[in-house]
Amino acid sequence: MKKRIQILLTALAFVAFTQFNLSAQDNTLSPYLGTWALTLPPYDGAFNAGWLEVTQEDGYIGASVLWYGGSVTPVSHAFLEGGDLVVTFVGNRNLNGDKQAMVTSWLQMHLERETLQGIRYSPRTDGTRVERASFYGKKLPADPPAPDLAKVQFGPAIKLLDQNSLKGWEIIGEATNGWSVSNGVLSNNPVQNDPNHHIHYGNLRTVQEFEDFNLTLEVNVPEGSNSGIYLRGIYEIQVFDSYGKPLDPHNMGALYSRITPTMAAEKPAGEWQSLDITLVDRHVTVILNGKKI
């Protein structure tokens, strides 16, 4: 069954993994097992999609979370409490100067019929209060078999970029727009002129929504730059100056932080590169510069 997707540019992904022991007699975990599509509260112009997977194997439980942005980060602990599923993670926060503080945040989740209801608790660095953010989730069906792309029929091609305007695109949330289109080329220029005031620039998404699709584009990545193309809000194809670096799930064309490319097909910074991305039945295929990676 075809799924609705939304395409976003320049976003991050935060994924966390953990394991903990579960008694064979304790079956309160069973309703949580599986994969969940999370709806998160709006935050700094980020897309409000998240993702949770809960697994159990050999008497142990595994959990992974996608929360707005970031990379794969280990979760410190997870446990069941009064029927709720709780996961905790520790992060470093910068203090004045070179000092850092370790702060523990946690997600506490319970089920209301078929909906996962949760709250993220984030203590302030100074410990004076805890900020709360509510979210909910719906269980996803099991992943279908990989499709035979030779048999997939797409509709007529749609040109996503106007020649000299952002027609068909919009900034997410209330963030500042650093995007522009000139001669059919989309560019981002997030300048910071005041060292005492940081401007938060927004992510860009299509106004139109699509079903399963094939997306082709060319991209020119300046030296040291880092960006990405988001599909359905939770799958990021990395756009990054990784030429000459060892293979890594954060390299150009990777399914960010999840799948390492099978080969290094990127070009040096400043050269135009081609991406051919197909998303069908929750399976992603990436061809970078003519090579399937």
Backbone torsions as a table, in degrees:
resi	resn	phi	psi	omega
1	MET	NA	134.6	-176.6
2	LYS	-72.7	145.2	-176.7
3	LYS	-116.3	145.6	176.1
4	ARG	-73.4	143.7	178.3
5	ILE	-132.6	162.2	173.2
6	GLN	-134.7	133.8	-176.9
7	ILE	-98.3	130.8	178.4
8	LEU	-128.8	154.0	175.2
9	LEU	-116.1	148.6	179.2
10	THR	47.8	83.7	173.4
11	ALA	-139.2	171.5	179.8
12	LEU	-119.0	169.8	177.8
13	ALA	-139.6	134.9	175.9
14	PHE	-114.7	121.3	179.7
15	VAL	-128.0	137.7	-177.6
16	ALA	-134.1	144.1	-178.2
17	PHE	-125.3	148.5	175.1
18	THR	-156.6	165.2	174.1
19	GLN	-139.0	146.7	171.3
20	PHE	-151.6	158.0	-175.9
21	ASN	-78.9	141.3	179.3
22	LEU	-132.3	128.3	179.0
23	SER	-62.3	141.4	179.9
24	ALA	-63.9	-23.8	-179.3
25	GLN	-81.7	-13.5	-175.6
26	ASP	-94.5	107.3	-176.7
27	ASN	-103.9	13.5	-179.0
28	THR	-69.7	-13.5	178.4
29	LEU	-74.9	-27.8	-170.1
30	SER	-48.0	-45.6	-178.4
31	PRO	-65.3	-20.7	-178.7
32	TYR	-84.4	-18.5	-174.2
33	LEU	-62.8	137.9	179.6
34	GLY	123.7	-166.9	-177.3
35	THR	-114.4	138.3	-174.8
36	TRP	-125.3	137.5	170.4
37	ALA	-91.7	119.3	-176.6
38	LEU	-98.4	143.6	170.6
39	THR	-111.2	116.2	-174.9
40	LEU	-101.9	158.2	177.4
41	PRO	-69.4	149.6	177.8
42	PRO	-55.7	140.1	-177.4
43	TYR	-152.7	113.4	173.1
44	ASP	49.5	37.0	176.5
45	GLY	77.3	7.2	178.1
46	ALA	-81.1	152.7	175.3
47	PHE	-67.8	142.7	-170.7
48	ASN	-92.8	32.5	177.8
49	ALA	-99.0	140.7	174.3
50	GLY	-137.9	-178.6	-173.7
51	TRP	-155.0	139.6	179.3
52	LEU	-138.0	135.0	172.9
53	GLU	-127.1	132.9	178.4
54	VAL	-124.2	126.2	-178.0
55	THR	-129.8	161.8	175.7
56	GLN	-141.3	131.3	-178.9
57	GLU	-152.2	130.9	177.4
58	ASP	53.9	41.3	177.1
59	GLY	79.5	6.1	179.0
60	TYR	-119.6	155.6	178.4
61	ILE	-115.3	139.2	175.0
62	GLY	-118.5	145.6	179.2
63	ALA	-140.7	143.7	174.7
64	SER	-137.6	143.0	-174.4
65	VAL	-133.0	135.5	170.0
66	LEU	-108.7	116.6	-173.5
67	TRP	-129.4	98.0	178.8
68	TYR	61.1	-72.2	-170.8
69	GLY	-156.6	167.7	-179.9
70	GLY	116.5	-167.9	-176.1
71	SER	-117.8	-173.1	178.1
72	VAL	-69.7	118.0	-176.4
73	THR	-129.7	129.2	-179.9
74	PRO	-62.6	140.8	172.3
75	VAL	-89.3	140.8	-174.3
76	SER	-72.4	-38.8	-173.3
77	HIS	-162.4	157.4	175.1
78	ALA	-151.1	148.5	-177.6
79	PHE	-164.4	164.2	173.8
80	LEU	-99.8	132.8	-179.3
81	GLU	-137.1	109.2	178.5
82	GLY	59.2	32.7	-178.5
83	GLY	89.3	-10.5	177.2
84	ASP	-88.5	147.9	171.9
85	LEU	-97.6	126.4	-177.8
86	VAL	-123.3	131.6	172.9
87	VAL	-126.1	138.5	-179.6
88	THR	-121.9	152.3	176.6
89	PHE	-148.9	147.8	-176.9
90	VAL	-110.0	132.9	178.5
91	GLY	-131.6	150.1	176.5
92	ASN	-87.5	134.7	175.7
93	ARG	-122.1	139.6	-177.9
94	ASN	-75.4	135.4	172.2
95	LEU	-105.6	-169.4	177.4
96	ASN	-64.5	139.8	-179.0
97	GLY	73.5	-139.9	-177.8
98	ASP	-96.5	5.0	-176.4
99	LYS	-78.7	149.9	176.2
100	GLN	-131.0	152.7	176.6
101	ALA	-120.9	141.1	176.0
102	MET	-95.1	122.5	-176.1
103	VAL	-123.7	132.3	179.3
104	THR	-95.5	125.4	173.1
105	SER	-114.9	162.9	-179.6
106	TRP	-152.6	155.8	173.6
107	LEU	-111.7	131.8	175.6
108	GLN	-121.4	125.1	-171.0
109	MET	-130.8	146.0	173.4
110	HIS	-142.9	168.1	-177.5
111	LEU	-106.5	134.2	170.4
112	GLU	-120.5	100.6	-171.4
113	ARG	58.2	-115.8	-177.0
114	GLU	-104.7	11.9	-178.7
115	THR	-110.1	132.2	175.0
116	LEU	-85.7	121.7	177.9
117	GLN	-110.1	133.0	-177.1
118	GLY	-146.0	162.9	175.2
119	ILE	-133.7	133.1	171.0
120	ARG	-96.4	130.0	178.1
121	TYR	-107.8	120.9	-177.8
122	SER	-126.0	99.8	178.5
123	PRO	-65.0	143.5	172.9
124	ARG	-66.0	153.8	-178.3
125	THR	-58.5	-36.5	-178.8
126	ASP	-82.7	-1.6	175.8
127	GLY	76.1	11.4	-174.8
128	THR	-81.5	-21.4	178.2
129	ARG	-163.0	168.9	179.4
130	VAL	-118.1	125.4	176.6
131	GLU	-87.6	140.8	-176.6
132	ARG	-119.5	140.8	177.3
133	ALA	-137.0	119.2	-178.8
134	SER	-86.1	147.8	176.4
135	PHE	-149.2	167.2	176.3
136	TYR	-143.0	164.8	-177.8
137	GLY	-144.8	153.3	175.2
138	LYS	-121.5	136.3	-177.0
139	LYS	-70.5	136.5	177.7
140	LEU	-90.9	149.1	173.6
141	PRO	-66.6	162.2	178.1
142	ALA	-59.2	148.1	179.3
143	ASP	-59.0	130.9	177.0
144	PRO	-75.1	166.8	175.9
145	PRO	-61.1	154.5	177.1
146	ALA	-60.2	132.8	-177.3
147	PRO	-75.7	156.1	170.9
148	ASP	-86.2	100.5	-173.9
149	LEU	-63.9	-22.2	178.2
150	ALA	-66.5	-20.8	-178.7
151	LYS	-101.1	-3.7	-178.8
152	VAL	-80.0	130.8	178.6
153	GLN	-111.8	121.4	178.6
154	PHE	-97.7	161.6	175.9
155	GLY	-78.0	-174.2	179.3
156	PRO	-59.4	146.0	179.9
157	ALA	-65.8	144.7	178.6
158	ILE	-120.7	128.9	176.2
159	LYS	-84.2	119.5	-173.6
160	LEU	-84.2	-24.0	-175.9
161	LEU	-106.3	131.4	170.7
162	ASP	-75.7	166.8	-176.7
163	GLN	-71.1	-40.6	-174.4
164	ASN	-144.1	28.5	178.3
165	SER	-152.6	168.5	177.8
166	LEU	-91.4	24.5	177.9
167	LYS	-55.4	129.6	-179.5
168	GLY	92.3	0.0	-179.7
169	TRP	-128.9	158.1	177.9
170	GLU	-150.4	149.9	175.0
171	ILE	-77.0	141.2	177.8
172	ILE	-83.2	128.1	176.7
173	GLY	72.6	-153.2	-174.2
174	GLU	-102.7	16.7	-176.3
175	ALA	-71.7	163.2	178.6
176	THR	-74.3	143.5	-179.7
177	ASN	-91.8	121.6	173.4
178	GLY	-110.8	8.6	-175.4
179	TRP	-94.4	148.4	174.9
180	SER	-155.2	160.7	177.7
181	VAL	-125.2	130.1	177.5
182	SER	-140.4	124.9	-179.3
183	ASN	53.9	38.8	176.1
184	GLY	78.7	9.2	-179.4
185	VAL	-112.6	124.4	177.9
186	LEU	-88.1	128.2	-178.5
187	SER	-131.3	152.6	175.6
188	ASN	-122.4	128.9	-177.9
189	ASN	-133.0	77.6	-175.8
190	PRO	-83.5	72.8	-175.3
191	VAL	-72.6	145.4	175.8
192	GLN	-125.3	99.5	-176.0
193	ASN	-90.8	-24.6	-176.4
194	ASP	-107.7	112.7	-178.9
195	PRO	-65.0	-16.2	-179.1
196	ASN	-97.1	-1.8	-178.9
197	HIS	-141.8	115.0	-179.6
198	HIS	-91.9	125.0	177.4
199	ILE	-88.7	128.2	177.7
200	HIS	-91.6	111.1	178.9
201	TYR	-91.5	148.9	-171.6
202	GLY	-95.8	163.0	171.3
203	ASN	-82.9	153.6	-175.9
204	LEU	-113.9	139.2	178.9
205	ARG	-138.8	160.4	176.3
206	THR	-74.1	143.1	173.4
207	VAL	-70.0	-42.7	179.9
208	GLN	-74.5	145.3	175.5
209	GLU	-105.9	149.3	-174.3
210	PHE	-127.9	160.1	170.1
211	GLU	-92.3	-160.4	178.7
212	ASP	-53.4	145.3	-165.5
213	PHE	-155.6	167.8	167.4
214	ASN	-121.0	126.2	-177.4
215	LEU	-118.0	125.8	175.9
216	THR	-121.0	141.6	-179.4
217	LEU	-160.9	166.6	170.6
218	GLU	-120.6	144.5	-176.2
219	VAL	-139.1	142.3	176.9
220	ASN	-116.9	114.1	-174.3
221	VAL	-102.5	113.9	176.4
222	PRO	-64.3	161.5	-179.0
223	GLU	-58.2	129.6	177.7
224	GLY	78.2	4.1	-175.6
225	SER	-83.1	156.6	-177.0
226	ASN	-145.0	124.0	-179.5
227	SER	-149.3	-160.5	179.3
228	GLY	-179.6	164.4	177.7
229	ILE	-120.8	119.3	-176.1
230	TYR	-100.2	135.9	-179.8
231	LEU	-119.1	122.7	-178.0
232	ARG	60.3	16.7	175.8
233	GLY	80.9	-10.7	-176.3
234	ILE	-129.8	-9.1	177.8
235	TYR	-110.7	114.3	-179.9
236	GLU	-108.2	126.4	170.3
237	ILE	-93.3	119.6	-172.2
238	GLN	-70.9	136.7	172.0
239	VAL	-121.6	109.1	-166.1
240	PHE	-156.8	145.3	175.1
241	ASP	-78.8	85.2	-177.4
242	SER	-114.9	15.8	-178.4
243	TYR	-59.0	130.3	178.3
244	GLY	84.6	-3.6	179.9
245	LYS	-88.8	153.3	175.5
246	PRO	-60.7	153.2	179.3
247	LEU	-57.6	137.0	-173.2
248	ASP	-159.3	148.3	179.1
249	PRO	-70.4	4.3	175.9
250	HIS	-109.7	7.9	-177.0
251	ASN	-82.3	169.7	179.8
252	MET	-52.7	127.4	176.7
253	GLY	85.1	-5.7	-179.5
254	ALA	-71.3	154.0	164.8
255	LEU	-77.8	100.9	-159.6
256	TYR	-48.3	123.1	175.5
257	SER	67.3	4.2	-176.6
258	ARG	-116.4	-51.3	-174.5
259	ILE	-126.7	124.3	177.4
260	THR	-78.3	134.5	176.1
261	PRO	-56.8	149.1	-179.9
262	THR	-76.0	-16.0	177.9
263	MET	-155.0	162.4	176.6
264	ALA	-91.2	101.3	-176.4
265	ALA	-109.3	3.2	-177.1
266	GLU	-74.3	160.9	177.4
267	LYS	-106.0	166.8	177.9
268	PRO	-61.9	156.8	178.0
269	ALA	-56.4	142.9	178.1
270	GLY	91.8	-9.2	177.2
271	GLU	-99.2	145.7	176.9
272	TRP	-70.9	137.2	-179.4
273	GLN	-129.1	148.6	-178.5
274	SER	-105.4	141.0	175.1
275	LEU	-126.3	133.0	175.4
276	ASP	-125.3	109.1	-172.2
277	ILE	-118.0	126.1	178.0
278	THR	-121.2	126.8	176.5
279	LEU	-122.2	110.8	-179.5
280	VAL	-138.0	129.2	177.6
281	ASP	51.6	40.2	177.7
282	ARG	65.5	20.5	172.7
283	HIS	-113.8	132.9	-176.5
284	VAL	-112.4	133.2	174.1
285	THR	-120.9	131.0	-177.8
286	VAL	-123.4	128.3	173.3
287	ILE	-116.9	116.7	-178.4
288	LEU	-110.9	120.5	179.6
289	ASN	51.8	41.3	175.6
290	GLY	83.3	2.2	-178.4
291	LYS	-118.1	127.3	177.8
292	LYS	-73.9	119.2	-174.8
293	ILE	-113.6	NA	NA
